[in-house]
């Protein structure tokens, strides 16, 4: 596609439920990143994928968070047993490489609200 | 870890004015990008600029990597320039992940 596509754009769920957030990167981009933006923490890195290499999961805040990238394209971020502090905007970005030599382009994000 | 500090935190301008936003970082970087988050929350990449100077229309950016800072210049500001400007850096050996500053919130008044 022309840009990074994320779905859903908004998600409201009850505490304790699992949620799945989807990201479709720009066609041809091999690197895919997840970040989240919250009022208290600003913009934080969560995880990134580069091709078939093992993902860098160093930013995931707890083991309730996981992500996968199938076929080197679409990625899904899963949050299990959601907590209120998980409320944030989850942003996905892609770039042509993951070594930091190319600009990152962001999707519009998924606004997650935990009741 | 690396620290990224942006200044000023807030800025109010009259339309047509010029401004300079600053980003200081505490360690060597291999990646520096400037983003604009518009009032609708969209995050737009303005510059990929780990060193040197780039210009794009009314915007330009300069990074002096040896002195660990970057500047974003906005000339002849317009109301559509309003939003939050973020500086983000990447560190050698940590791939492409970005560490973001806290942003500068710019409001341009007509």
Backbone of each chain as ProteinMPNN parsed JSONL, in Angstrom:
{"seq_chain_A": "XXXXXXXXXXXXXXXXXXXXXXXXXXXXXXXXXXXXXXXXXXXXXXXXXXXXXXXXXXXXXXXXXXXXXXXXXXXXXXXXXXXXXXXXXXXXXXXXXXXXXXXXXXXXXXXXXXX", "coords_chain_A": {"N_chain_A": [[0.807, -1.202, 0.0], [0.195, 2.389, -0.066], [0.935, 3.627, 2.272], [1.746, 3.03, 5.776], [-0.487, 0.848, 7.261], [-2.83, 0.564, 9.869], [-4.871, -1.362, 12.055], [-7.432, -2.138, 14.493], [-8.591, 1.324, 14.262], [-9.472, 2.368, 16.594], [-9.898, 0.913, 19.805], [-11.797, -0.378, 22.34], [-11.856, -2.029, 25.352], [-12.49, -4.402, 27.987], [-10.838, -4.591, 31.131], [-8.563, -7.246, 31.558], [-9.198, -8.663, 29.304], [-7.997, -10.051, 26.139], [-6.219, -8.464, 23.45], [-5.734, -7.811, 19.96], [-3.655, -6.149, 17.735], [-3.161, -4.803, 14.523], [-0.749, -4.438, 11.898], [0.128, -3.273, 8.734], [2.792, -2.985, 6.755], [4.585, -0.565, 4.657], [4.808, -1.49, 1.291], [7.523, -3.506, 0.368], [9.187, -2.635, 2.381], [11.471, -3.804, 4.695], [11.887, -3.692, 7.393], [10.098, -3.485, 10.459], [8.435, -1.762, 13.012], [7.189, -1.443, 16.345], [5.75, 0.957, 18.457], [4.652, 2.729, 21.397], [2.496, 5.327, 22.557], [1.931, 7.233, 25.271], [0.423, 9.359, 27.788], [1.952, 9.69, 30.11], [4.425, 8.517, 29.543], [5.421, 9.261, 27.08], [6.733, 8.658, 23.778], [7.464, 5.356, 23.23], [9.714, 2.753, 22.36], [8.832, -0.566, 21.422], [9.135, -3.152, 20.018], [11.003, -4.623, 17.289], [11.17, -5.902, 13.933], [13.214, -7.449, 11.52], [13.374, -8.618, 8.43], [14.024, -12.051, 8.245], [15.298, -12.31, 10.611], [15.733, -12.792, 14.184], [13.397, -11.097, 16.247], [13.88, -7.9, 17.879], [13.065, -7.648, 21.053], [13.355, -5.957, 23.147], [12.013, -3.749, 24.197], [9.51, -4.47, 25.11], [7.083, -4.227, 27.626], [6.163, -6.162, 29.446], [5.605, -9.733, 29.972], [3.106, -10.087, 29.033], [2.848, -8.972, 26.647], [3.236, -9.578, 23.206], [4.468, -10.192, 19.876], [4.152, -10.883, 16.418], [5.35, -11.504, 13.111], [4.24, -12.27, 10.074], [5.29, -13.973, 7.193], [7.063, -11.983, 6.548], [5.726, -9.597, 6.282], [2.818, -8.446, 7.198], [2.159, -7.566, 10.59], [1.261, -8.546, 13.92], [0.407, -7.298, 17.036], [-0.006, -8.509, 20.215], [-1.771, -8.209, 23.211], [-2.123, -9.648, 26.243], [-4.503, -10.322, 28.826], [-5.309, -7.619, 29.533], [-4.452, -4.536, 31.157], [-5.259, -1.491, 32.916], [-3.174, 0.326, 32.658], [-2.221, -0.238, 30.176], [-3.511, 1.286, 28.383], [-3.206, 3.379, 25.656], [-1.81, 4.923, 22.685], [-1.003, 2.858, 20.085], [1.578, 2.577, 17.891], [2.745, 1.831, 14.666], [5.566, 1.422, 12.583], [7.468, 1.49, 9.527], [10.462, 0.744, 7.639], [13.058, 0.892, 5.115], [15.298, -0.46, 5.878], [16.718, -1.917, 8.873], [18.901, -0.971, 10.16], [19.142, 1.576, 10.882], [19.58, 3.362, 8.857], [17.728, 4.44, 7.22], [14.753, 6.454, 6.817], [11.961, 6.241, 9.096], [8.535, 5.432, 8.681], [5.355, 6.179, 9.794], [2.26, 4.608, 10.774], [-1.234, 5.514, 11.344], [-1.904, 4.719, 13.855], [-3.297, 2.79, 16.637], [-5.754, 3.505, 18.892], [-5.977, 2.487, 22.08], [-8.141, 1.684, 24.636], [-8.619, 0.791, 27.924], [-11.065, -0.372, 29.967]], "CA_chain_A": [[0.0, 0.0, 0.0], [0.898, 3.645, -0.149], [1.475, 3.982, 3.57], [1.573, 2.015, 6.814], [-1.897, 0.737, 7.618], [-3.06, -0.065, 11.161], [-6.268, -1.593, 12.404], [-8.437, -1.092, 14.267], [-8.125, 2.66, 14.61], [-9.824, 2.511, 18.006], [-10.311, -0.325, 20.446], [-12.169, -0.259, 23.742], [-12.062, -3.368, 25.886], [-12.511, -4.493, 29.441], [-9.648, -5.108, 31.809], [-8.469, -8.695, 31.608], [-9.394, -9.25, 27.975], [-6.867, -10.022, 25.22], [-6.448, -7.661, 22.248], [-4.79, -7.954, 18.857], [-3.524, -4.958, 16.911], [-2.57, -5.232, 13.258], [0.017, -3.457, 11.133], [0.509, -3.651, 7.375], [3.82, -1.978, 6.444], [4.741, -0.122, 3.273], [5.286, -2.568, 0.438], [8.964, -3.483, 0.121], [9.937, -2.307, 3.598], [11.824, -5.044, 5.388], [11.898, -3.481, 8.841], [8.809, -3.077, 11.028], [8.621, -1.361, 14.408], [6.045, -1.068, 17.161], [5.962, 1.918, 19.535], [3.405, 3.198, 21.983], [2.523, 6.709, 23.017], [1.013, 7.48, 26.377], [0.633, 10.689, 28.366], [3.001, 9.698, 31.117], [5.694, 7.923, 29.098], [5.849, 9.722, 25.759], [6.817, 7.645, 22.726], [8.395, 4.304, 23.656], [9.933, 1.606, 21.492], [8.389, -1.851, 21.947], [9.725, -4.318, 19.364], [11.135, -4.484, 15.85], [11.425, -7.051, 13.09], [13.981, -7.222, 10.295], [13.438, -9.805, 7.599], [13.849, -13.326, 8.934], [16.086, -12.32, 11.844], [14.975, -12.779, 15.431], [13.007, -9.727, 16.58], [14.401, -7.233, 19.075], [11.911, -7.5, 21.936], [13.868, -5.339, 24.367], [11.141, -2.711, 24.716], [8.217, -4.975, 25.576], [7.03, -3.917, 29.064], [5.908, -7.342, 30.268], [5.386, -10.933, 29.16], [1.746, -10.083, 28.484], [2.949, -8.411, 25.303], [3.965, -10.373, 22.231], [4.209, -9.76, 18.513], [4.668, -11.739, 15.371], [5.303, -10.954, 11.757], [4.076, -13.431, 9.21], [5.675, -13.81, 5.797], [7.856, -10.779, 6.355], [4.903, -8.445, 5.942], [1.886, -8.014, 8.241], [2.518, -7.883, 11.979], [0.213, -8.469, 14.931], [0.823, -7.103, 18.424], [-1.026, -9.076, 21.095], [-1.669, -7.916, 24.633], [-2.97, -10.567, 27.002], [-4.938, -9.912, 30.18], [-5.046, -6.183, 29.524], [-4.532, -3.723, 32.366], [-5.579, -0.097, 32.595], [-1.964, 1.044, 32.251], [-1.939, -0.532, 28.773], [-4.2, 2.29, 27.565], [-2.212, 4.19, 24.946], [-1.869, 4.791, 21.229], [0.029, 1.93, 19.615], [1.999, 3.044, 16.576], [3.588, 0.947, 13.876], [6.37, 2.118, 11.573], [8.298, 0.618, 8.704], [11.554, 1.394, 6.914], [13.656, 0.003, 4.129], [16.216, -1.355, 6.585], [16.609, -1.795, 10.332], [20.194, -0.597, 10.736], [19.115, 2.994, 11.197], [20.079, 4.124, 7.715], [16.604, 4.884, 6.427], [13.694, 7.046, 7.64], [10.814, 5.425, 9.474], [7.248, 6.02, 8.326], [4.399, 5.698, 10.78], [0.829, 4.54, 10.548], [-2.049, 6.444, 12.143], [-1.999, 4.223, 15.222], [-4.51, 2.237, 17.235], [-5.986, 4.046, 20.232], [-6.471, 1.408, 22.928], [-8.68, 2.137, 25.919], [-8.957, -0.333, 28.795], [-12.045, 0.096, 30.96]], "C_chain_A": [[0.838, 1.248, 0.0], [1.543, 4.017, 1.172], [1.311, 2.82, 4.522], [0.104, 2.021, 7.261], [-2.048, -0.007, 8.938], [-4.553, -0.247, 11.391], [-6.354, -2.354, 13.718], [-7.88, 0.282, 14.604], [-8.405, 2.964, 16.079], [-10.258, 1.17, 18.547], [-10.589, -0.04, 21.916], [-12.462, -1.658, 24.247], [-12.019, -3.34, 27.404], [-11.185, -5.041, 29.967], [-9.697, -6.629, 31.867], [-8.659, -9.392, 30.276], [-8.092, -9.206, 27.177], [-7.229, -9.15, 24.019], [-5.368, -7.958, 21.222], [-4.823, -6.695, 18.004], [-2.736, -5.353, 15.659], [-1.84, -4.089, 12.575], [0.398, -4.039, 9.784], [1.526, -2.613, 6.897], [3.787, -1.549, 4.976], [5.352, -1.272, 2.468], [6.786, -2.424, 0.169], [9.81, -3.12, 1.323], [10.191, -3.577, 4.392], [11.789, -4.903, 6.902], [10.552, -2.955, 9.321], [8.986, -2.862, 12.52], [7.263, -1.126, 15.06], [6.523, -0.113, 18.267], [4.606, 2.146, 20.211], [3.599, 4.585, 22.549], [1.473, 6.881, 24.095], [1.382, 8.789, 27.036], [1.821, 10.707, 29.313], [4.369, 9.308, 30.607], [6.176, 8.428, 27.743], [5.822, 8.587, 24.754], [7.887, 6.626, 23.103], [8.485, 3.214, 22.602], [9.455, 0.331, 22.181], [9.178, -3.015, 21.345], [9.977, -3.983, 17.898], [11.544, -5.792, 15.191], [12.242, -6.615, 11.88], [14.067, -8.545, 9.551], [13.163, -11.065, 8.389], [14.644, -13.416, 10.231], [15.175, -12.342, 13.058], [14.621, -11.337, 15.79], [13.726, -9.212, 17.821], [13.211, -6.897, 19.962], [12.24, -6.662, 23.174], [12.956, -4.275, 24.975], [9.805, -3.203, 25.245], [8.155, -4.839, 27.1], [6.765, -5.107, 29.96], [5.675, -8.532, 29.359], [3.94, -11.061, 28.688], [1.74, -9.591, 27.04], [3.735, -9.367, 24.414], [3.625, -9.855, 20.847], [4.765, -10.793, 17.57], [4.539, -11.035, 14.035], [5.314, -12.137, 10.805], [4.49, -13.09, 7.781], [6.455, -12.543, 5.52], [7.038, -9.543, 6.033], [4.063, -8.012, 7.15], [2.362, -8.45, 9.62], [1.294, -7.731, 12.876], [0.852, -8.31, 16.304], [-0.319, -7.59, 19.307], [-0.742, -8.677, 22.531], [-2.647, -8.828, 25.357], [-3.32, -9.968, 28.359], [-4.69, -8.415, 30.375], [-5.269, -5.536, 30.884], [-4.799, -2.285, 31.968], [-4.35, 0.676, 32.138], [-1.547, 0.724, 30.814], [-2.633, 0.466, 27.842], [-3.178, 3.251, 26.972], [-2.565, 4.157, 23.465], [-0.699, 3.919, 20.799], [0.327, 2.256, 18.152], [2.925, 2.025, 15.923], [4.334, 1.792, 12.852], [7.101, 1.09, 10.733], [9.395, 1.437, 8.031], [12.205, 0.373, 6.002], [14.752, -0.871, 4.72], [16.106, -1.091, 8.076], [17.938, -1.414, 10.962], [20.249, 0.882, 11.07], [19.565, 3.872, 10.07], [18.969, 4.65, 6.816], [15.542, 5.502, 7.335], [12.603, 6.031, 7.948], [9.536, 6.187, 9.16], [6.18, 5.35, 9.175], [2.993, 5.576, 10.222], [0.1, 5.503, 11.465], [-2.29, 5.957, 13.568], [-3.333, 3.577, 15.55], [-4.632, 2.82, 18.628], [-6.673, 2.978, 21.063], [-6.903, 1.973, 24.271], [-9.132, 0.917, 26.709], [-9.873, 0.189, 29.907], [-11.869, -0.613, 32.301]], "O_chain_A": [[2.066, 1.176, 0.06], [2.594, 4.658, 1.188], [0.809, 1.759, 4.149], [-0.458, 3.065, 7.592], [-1.471, -1.079, 9.118], [-5.376, 0.576, 10.99], [-5.457, -3.133, 14.039], [-6.797, 0.382, 15.179], [-7.674, 3.718, 16.722], [-10.902, 0.384, 17.852], [-9.733, 0.469, 22.64], [-13.235, -2.393, 23.633], [-11.566, -2.372, 28.015], [-10.518, -5.845, 29.317], [-10.729, -7.222, 32.182], [-8.324, -10.567, 30.127], [-7.192, -8.427, 27.491], [-8.389, -9.095, 23.611], [-4.24, -8.31, 21.567], [-5.891, -6.233, 17.601], [-1.78, -6.126, 15.724], [-2.248, -2.93, 12.656], [0.922, -5.15, 9.696], [1.153, -1.465, 6.656], [3.048, -2.11, 4.168], [6.289, -1.934, 2.915], [7.257, -1.352, -0.211], [11.03, -3.281, 1.291], [9.27, -4.324, 4.72], [11.672, -5.9, 7.615], [9.942, -2.097, 8.684], [9.606, -3.673, 13.208], [6.317, -0.672, 14.416], [7.545, -0.34, 18.915], [3.558, 1.801, 19.666], [4.693, 4.97, 22.96], [0.279, 6.698, 23.858], [2.499, 9.283, 26.878], [2.609, 11.653, 29.306], [5.38, 9.723, 31.174], [7.26, 8.044, 27.305], [5.005, 7.672, 24.852], [9.056, 6.969, 23.274], [7.479, 2.801, 22.024], [9.651, 0.163, 23.385], [9.815, -3.777, 22.072], [9.267, -3.164, 17.316], [12.171, -6.657, 15.803], [12.0, -5.56, 11.293], [14.746, -9.475, 9.987], [12.178, -11.14, 9.123], [14.669, -14.463, 10.878], [14.005, -11.966, 12.984], [15.459, -10.445, 15.652], [14.126, -9.983, 18.694], [12.443, -5.982, 19.667], [11.479, -6.663, 24.141], [13.109, -3.933, 26.147], [9.036, -2.408, 25.785], [9.068, -5.284, 27.795], [7.114, -5.067, 31.14], [5.56, -8.387, 28.142], [3.588, -12.033, 28.019], [0.765, -9.768, 26.309], [4.77, -9.898, 24.818], [2.623, -9.166, 20.659], [5.729, -11.491, 17.884], [3.742, -10.114, 13.856], [6.278, -12.9, 10.744], [4.097, -12.06, 7.233], [6.505, -12.078, 4.382], [7.583, -8.544, 5.563], [4.551, -7.291, 8.021], [2.894, -9.546, 9.797], [0.415, -6.905, 12.628], [1.727, -9.086, 16.688], [-1.457, -7.142, 19.167], [0.387, -8.792, 23.008], [-3.853, -8.783, 25.111], [-2.545, -9.218, 28.952], [-3.952, -8.007, 31.272], [-6.147, -5.932, 31.649], [-4.589, -1.903, 30.817], [-4.464, 1.587, 31.318], [-0.622, 1.342, 30.287], [-2.363, 0.483, 26.641], [-2.387, 3.859, 27.694], [-3.489, 3.462, 23.044], [0.454, 4.211, 21.113], [-0.557, 2.214, 17.297], [3.783, 1.436, 16.581], [3.792, 2.761, 12.32], [7.328, -0.039, 11.168], [9.278, 2.652, 7.873], [11.952, -0.828, 6.091], [15.105, -1.901, 4.146], [15.459, -0.128, 8.489], [18.093, -1.521, 12.178], [21.288, 1.387, 11.496], [19.907, 5.033, 10.297], [19.24, 5.238, 5.769], [15.434, 5.121, 8.5], [12.352, 5.1, 7.182], [9.451, 7.402, 9.34], [6.109, 4.125, 9.264], [2.585, 6.322, 9.331], [0.714, 6.215, 12.259], [-2.82, 6.698, 14.397], [-4.338, 3.771, 14.867], [-3.735, 2.66, 19.456], [-7.813, 2.605, 20.789], [-6.135, 2.65, 24.955], [-9.928, 0.111, 26.226], [-9.499, 1.072, 30.68], [-12.609, -0.339, 33.246]]}, "seq_chain_B": "XXXXXXXXXXXXXXXXXXXXXXXXXXXXXXXXXXXXXXXXXXXXXXXXXXXXXXXXXXXXXXXXXXXXXXXXXXXXXXXXXXXXXXXXXXXXXXXXXXXXXXXXXXXXXX", "coords_chain_B": {"N_chain_B": [[20.907, 4.402, 29.509], [20.721, 6.219, 26.366], [20.047, 9.703, 26.504], [17.604, 12.009, 25.425], [16.997, 15.283, 24.854], [14.744, 17.881, 24.358], [14.228, 21.253, 23.367], [12.561, 24.462, 23.049], [10.093, 23.284, 25.481], [7.53, 24.17, 24.906], [6.09, 26.396, 22.499], [4.936, 29.404, 21.234], [3.925, 31.037, 18.385], [3.539, 33.823, 16.161], [1.866, 33.818, 13.07], [4.0, 33.626, 10.259], [6.355, 34.111, 11.576], [9.73, 33.075, 12.439], [11.411, 30.123, 13.709], [13.486, 28.158, 15.934], [14.132, 24.904, 16.845], [15.517, 22.738, 19.264], [17.532, 19.819, 19.76], [19.152, 17.847, 21.99], [21.476, 15.246, 22.614], [22.788, 12.473, 24.48], [24.789, 10.691, 23.797], [26.807, 9.071, 21.259], [25.307, 8.803, 18.047], [23.788, 6.905, 15.387], [21.729, 7.547, 13.867], [19.273, 9.892, 13.288], [16.213, 11.452, 13.488], [13.652, 13.727, 12.595], [10.329, 14.441, 13.461], [6.935, 15.421, 12.824], [4.072, 15.69, 14.674], [0.821, 15.995, 13.954], [-2.21, 17.849, 14.846], [-4.144, 15.853, 14.688], [-2.927, 13.599, 15.41], [-1.287, 12.245, 13.664], [1.898, 11.079, 12.74], [4.506, 12.428, 11.131], [7.294, 11.944, 9.099], [9.9, 14.198, 8.925], [12.661, 14.729, 8.497], [15.468, 12.668, 7.852], [18.391, 12.671, 9.382], [21.287, 12.097, 10.324], [23.666, 13.466, 10.295], [25.023, 16.62, 9.157], [23.312, 18.96, 6.933], [19.999, 19.567, 5.865], [17.378, 20.623, 3.664], [13.927, 21.32, 3.228], [11.673, 22.861, 1.603], [10.131, 25.256, 3.615], [11.284, 24.291, 5.851], [14.232, 23.336, 7.557], [17.072, 21.389, 8.621], [19.759, 20.749, 10.847], [22.382, 18.704, 11.878], [24.862, 18.315, 14.247], [26.879, 16.016, 14.827], [29.198, 15.477, 16.278], [29.067, 17.246, 18.348], [26.77, 16.556, 19.497], [24.077, 17.48, 18.994], [21.053, 18.619, 17.404], [19.299, 20.771, 15.184], [16.189, 22.145, 14.29], [14.82, 24.171, 11.908], [12.218, 26.41, 11.357], [10.807, 28.371, 9.0], [8.969, 31.358, 8.206], [6.438, 30.694, 9.494], [3.36, 28.804, 9.462], [-0.135, 28.328, 10.205], [-0.687, 25.677, 9.878], [1.616, 24.467, 10.646], [1.436, 23.934, 13.28], [1.491, 21.759, 16.155], [3.208, 18.883, 17.511], [6.676, 18.582, 17.673], [9.007, 16.1, 17.262], [12.167, 14.826, 18.107], [14.179, 12.061, 17.358], [16.415, 9.437, 18.102], [18.861, 6.962, 17.133], [20.98, 4.38, 18.293], [24.32, 3.192, 17.864], [24.75, -0.209, 17.058], [22.313, -1.039, 17.986], [20.423, -1.533, 16.12], [17.652, -0.296, 14.224], [15.958, 0.905, 16.033], [14.254, 3.627, 17.583], [14.843, 6.237, 19.926], [12.907, 8.513, 21.529], [12.671, 12.058, 22.047], [10.979, 14.298, 24.349], [9.52, 16.094, 22.971], [8.564, 19.194, 21.297], [6.02, 21.397, 21.685], [4.326, 23.197, 19.37], [2.539, 26.104, 18.658], [0.967, 27.939, 16.256], [-0.269, 31.069, 15.705], [-2.89, 32.761, 13.945]], "CA_chain_B": [[20.663, 4.571, 28.085], [20.886, 7.551, 25.815], [19.039, 10.7, 26.86], [17.278, 12.943, 24.353], [16.318, 16.436, 25.441], [14.305, 18.862, 23.379], [13.863, 22.566, 23.9], [11.807, 24.561, 24.29], [8.977, 22.332, 25.546], [6.367, 24.814, 24.287], [6.432, 27.587, 21.729], [3.802, 30.047, 20.574], [4.408, 31.959, 17.352], [2.595, 34.48, 15.267], [2.05, 33.373, 11.686], [5.036, 34.376, 9.555], [7.589, 34.173, 12.351], [10.685, 31.977, 12.311], [11.736, 29.504, 14.994], [14.508, 27.117, 15.976], [13.917, 23.882, 17.863], [16.797, 22.095, 19.529], [17.547, 18.446, 20.277], [20.445, 17.43, 22.518], [21.517, 13.831, 22.954], [23.864, 12.255, 25.447], [25.769, 9.712, 23.337], [26.936, 9.015, 19.8], [24.148, 8.225, 17.368], [23.946, 6.587, 13.966], [20.412, 7.747, 13.277], [18.517, 10.969, 13.926], [15.07, 11.794, 12.647], [12.686, 14.702, 13.098], [8.936, 14.13, 13.117], [5.872, 16.348, 13.194], [2.785, 15.064, 15.0], [-0.195, 17.028, 13.754], [-3.274, 17.804, 15.875], [-4.932, 14.637, 14.548], [-2.117, 12.504, 15.926], [-0.448, 11.604, 12.646], [3.327, 11.316, 12.925], [5.066, 12.568, 9.79], [8.748, 12.068, 9.066], [10.358, 15.429, 8.28], [14.042, 14.58, 8.067], [16.414, 11.675, 8.333], [19.558, 13.552, 9.335], [22.275, 11.76, 11.347], [24.705, 14.493, 10.269], [24.893, 17.541, 8.042], [22.188, 19.894, 6.796], [19.029, 19.305, 4.802], [16.286, 21.591, 3.573], [12.737, 20.903, 2.517], [10.752, 23.993, 1.637], [10.363, 26.202, 4.705], [11.937, 23.591, 6.955], [15.589, 22.821, 7.368], [17.602, 20.765, 9.823], [21.206, 20.579, 10.918], [22.865, 17.866, 12.973], [26.305, 18.332, 14.51], [26.969, 14.775, 15.595], [30.337, 15.519, 17.192], [28.678, 18.048, 19.505], [25.576, 15.884, 20.029], [22.831, 18.232, 18.945], [20.433, 18.854, 16.115], [18.412, 21.925, 15.163], [15.155, 22.198, 13.259], [14.433, 25.548, 11.629], [10.958, 26.623, 10.652], [10.734, 29.772, 8.561], [7.651, 31.855, 7.747], [5.524, 29.684, 10.019], [1.948, 28.82, 9.084], [-0.964, 27.675, 11.223], [-0.603, 24.23, 9.656], [2.828, 23.96, 11.286], [1.124, 23.626, 14.678], [1.583, 20.351, 16.521], [4.364, 18.547, 18.335], [7.851, 18.178, 16.906], [9.817, 15.134, 17.99], [13.468, 14.365, 17.677], [14.371, 10.663, 17.762], [17.766, 8.992, 17.753], [19.214, 5.555, 17.199], [22.317, 4.176, 18.824], [25.113, 2.157, 17.197], [24.639, -1.565, 17.575], [20.956, -1.349, 18.455], [19.516, -1.591, 14.99], [16.988, 0.94, 13.819], [14.958, 1.411, 16.973], [14.41, 5.046, 17.895], [14.569, 6.778, 21.25], [12.285, 9.807, 21.274], [12.606, 13.115, 23.026], [9.632, 14.582, 24.856], [8.815, 16.915, 22.001], [8.29, 20.632, 21.427], [4.659, 21.69, 21.216], [4.294, 24.484, 18.666], [1.237, 26.654, 18.295], [1.117, 29.099, 15.386], [-1.511, 31.846, 15.739], [-3.106, 33.556, 12.727]], "C_chain_B": [[20.799, 6.015, 27.656], [19.725, 8.453, 26.24], [18.851, 11.665, 25.693], [16.461, 14.076, 24.958], [15.984, 17.447, 24.36], [13.941, 20.17, 24.067], [13.456, 23.489, 22.757], [10.704, 23.516, 24.328], [7.715, 22.863, 24.864], [6.811, 26.078, 23.572], [5.169, 28.109, 21.068], [4.35, 31.097, 19.621], [3.244, 32.642, 16.658], [2.9, 33.983, 13.848], [3.076, 34.264, 10.986], [6.36, 34.444, 10.281], [8.461, 32.95, 12.071], [10.964, 31.38, 13.686], [12.825, 28.456, 14.823], [14.211, 26.184, 17.135], [15.22, 23.099, 18.023], [16.61, 20.706, 20.107], [18.973, 18.14, 20.71], [20.397, 15.947, 22.866], [22.835, 13.511, 23.642], [24.948, 11.291, 24.988], [25.834, 9.763, 21.819], [25.733, 8.313, 19.199], [24.49, 7.892, 15.928], [22.688, 6.93, 13.184], [19.772, 8.901, 14.025], [17.411, 11.374, 12.966], [14.226, 12.835, 13.375], [11.302, 14.338, 12.568], [8.027, 15.281, 13.536], [4.615, 15.53, 13.474], [1.709, 16.14, 14.917], [-1.31, 16.896, 14.796], [-4.169, 16.566, 15.773], [-4.144, 13.399, 14.966], [-1.22, 11.814, 14.916], [1.0, 12.042, 12.815], [3.999, 11.271, 11.556], [6.58, 12.735, 9.874], [9.141, 13.313, 8.286], [11.748, 15.254, 7.678], [14.665, 13.327, 8.674], [17.772, 12.361, 8.234], [20.557, 13.217, 10.445], [23.469, 12.719, 11.383], [24.415, 15.428, 9.105], [23.641, 18.38, 8.081], [21.31, 19.473, 5.629], [17.969, 20.39, 4.823], [15.15, 20.986, 2.785], [11.723, 22.026, 2.634], [11.106, 24.974, 2.739], [11.076, 25.576, 5.901], [13.369, 23.238, 6.571], [16.071, 22.258, 8.697], [19.107, 20.636, 9.697], [21.522, 19.699, 12.099], [24.38, 17.983, 13.044], [26.578, 17.146, 15.432], [28.094, 14.83, 16.627], [30.014, 16.314, 18.447], [27.333, 17.593, 20.074], [24.364, 16.805, 20.108], [22.347, 18.323, 17.5], [19.466, 20.02, 16.266], [17.426, 21.776, 14.014], [14.716, 23.649, 13.121], [13.112, 25.572, 10.876], [10.906, 28.099, 10.274], [9.328, 30.096, 8.082], [6.537, 30.904, 8.191], [4.081, 29.918, 9.585], [1.162, 28.061, 10.152], [-0.903, 26.155, 11.086], [0.678, 23.62, 10.215], [2.58, 23.576, 12.75], [1.16, 22.123, 14.921], [2.798, 20.135, 17.404], [5.49, 18.041, 17.44], [8.718, 17.281, 17.779], [11.147, 14.916, 17.286], [13.607, 12.926, 18.181], [15.735, 10.2, 17.273], [17.888, 7.488, 17.852], [20.676, 5.417, 17.564], [23.01, 3.048, 18.061], [24.91, 0.805, 17.884], [23.254, -1.948, 18.071], [19.938, -1.317, 17.326], [18.86, -0.25, 14.73], [16.029, 1.51, 14.832], [15.304, 2.829, 17.399], [14.054, 5.332, 19.346], [14.101, 8.208, 21.038], [12.521, 10.782, 22.417], [11.159, 13.366, 23.424], [8.855, 15.525, 23.953], [8.781, 18.395, 22.334], [6.906, 20.867, 20.857], [4.61, 23.102, 20.65], [2.86, 24.876, 18.349], [1.471, 27.921, 17.476], [-0.241, 29.801, 15.291], [-1.658, 32.665, 14.467], [-3.005, 35.044, 13.007]], "O_chain_B": [[20.97, 6.914, 28.479], [18.577, 8.017, 26.323], [19.818, 12.083, 25.056], [15.379, 13.86, 25.503], [16.834, 17.819, 23.552], [13.423, 20.19, 25.183], [13.932, 23.337, 21.632], [10.404, 22.913, 23.298], [6.93, 22.092, 24.312], [7.767, 26.74, 23.974], [4.428, 27.363, 20.428], [5.149, 31.947, 20.015], [2.133, 32.117, 16.581], [4.057, 33.762, 13.49], [3.033, 35.489, 11.1], [7.38, 34.792, 9.686], [7.999, 31.938, 11.544], [10.779, 32.044, 14.706], [13.055, 27.939, 13.729], [14.056, 26.625, 18.274], [15.927, 22.833, 17.051], [15.66, 20.444, 20.845], [19.895, 18.169, 19.895], [19.382, 15.455, 23.359], [23.85, 14.173, 23.427], [25.929, 11.085, 25.703], [25.016, 10.419, 21.173], [25.207, 7.355, 19.765], [25.365, 8.511, 15.322], [22.588, 6.643, 11.991], [19.727, 8.899, 15.255], [17.651, 11.607, 11.782], [14.106, 12.821, 14.6], [11.13, 13.981, 11.402], [8.32, 16.013, 14.481], [4.151, 14.773, 12.621], [1.692, 17.079, 15.713], [-1.338, 15.922, 15.549], [-4.895, 16.27, 16.722], [-4.649, 12.279, 14.882], [-0.474, 10.899, 15.267], [1.288, 13.223, 13.008], [4.055, 10.226, 10.907], [7.081, 13.568, 10.63], [8.763, 13.47, 7.125], [11.986, 15.583, 6.516], [14.427, 12.979, 9.83], [18.259, 12.611, 7.131], [20.669, 13.97, 11.412], [24.194, 12.779, 12.376], [23.668, 15.087, 8.187], [22.988, 18.503, 9.117], [21.79, 19.082, 4.565], [17.697, 20.996, 5.859], [15.354, 20.251, 1.819], [11.006, 22.134, 3.629], [12.231, 25.469, 2.804], [11.428, 26.272, 6.854], [13.667, 22.893, 5.428], [15.55, 22.6, 9.758], [19.652, 20.443, 8.61], [21.003, 19.907, 13.195], [25.087, 17.782, 12.056], [26.515, 17.264, 16.655], [27.958, 14.29, 17.725], [30.614, 16.087, 19.498], [26.824, 18.186, 21.025], [23.708, 16.902, 21.145], [23.095, 18.137, 16.541], [18.887, 20.231, 17.332], [17.779, 21.342, 12.917], [14.294, 24.277, 14.092], [12.917, 24.854, 9.895], [10.957, 28.971, 11.142], [8.596, 29.223, 7.616], [5.792, 30.377, 7.366], [3.643, 31.049, 9.374], [1.719, 27.26, 10.902], [-1.052, 25.434, 12.072], [0.817, 22.398, 10.255], [3.437, 22.955, 13.38], [0.898, 21.324, 14.023], [3.346, 21.079, 17.973], [5.285, 17.193, 16.572], [9.111, 17.654, 18.885], [11.234, 14.835, 16.061], [13.198, 12.614, 19.3], [16.155, 10.533, 16.164], [17.125, 6.827, 18.557], [21.506, 6.243, 17.185], [22.372, 2.074, 17.661], [24.902, 0.7, 19.11], [23.05, -3.072, 18.531], [18.747, -1.101, 17.548], [19.446, 0.801, 14.987], [15.346, 2.494, 14.547], [16.471, 3.187, 17.554], [13.119, 4.766, 19.912], [14.809, 9.019, 20.441], [12.565, 10.4, 23.587], [10.236, 12.735, 22.908], [7.657, 15.73, 24.152], [8.945, 18.799, 23.485], [6.646, 20.573, 19.69], [4.827, 24.079, 21.367], [2.077, 24.076, 17.837], [2.102, 28.865, 17.953], [-1.23, 29.21, 14.857], [-0.676, 33.206, 13.959], [-3.16, 35.856, 12.095]]}, "name": "protein", "num_of_chains": 2, "seq": "XXXXXXXXXXXXXXXXXXXXXXXXXXXXXXXXXXXXXXXXXXXXXXXXXXXXXXXXXXXXXXXXXXXXXXXXXXXXXXXXXXXXXXXXXXXXXXXXXXXXXXXXXXXXXXXXXXXXXXXXXXXXXXXXXXXXXXXXXXXXXXXXXXXXXXXXXXXXXXXXXXXXXXXXXXXXXXXXXXXXXXXXXXXXXXXXXXXXXXXXXXXXXXXXXXXXXXXXXXXXXXXXX"}
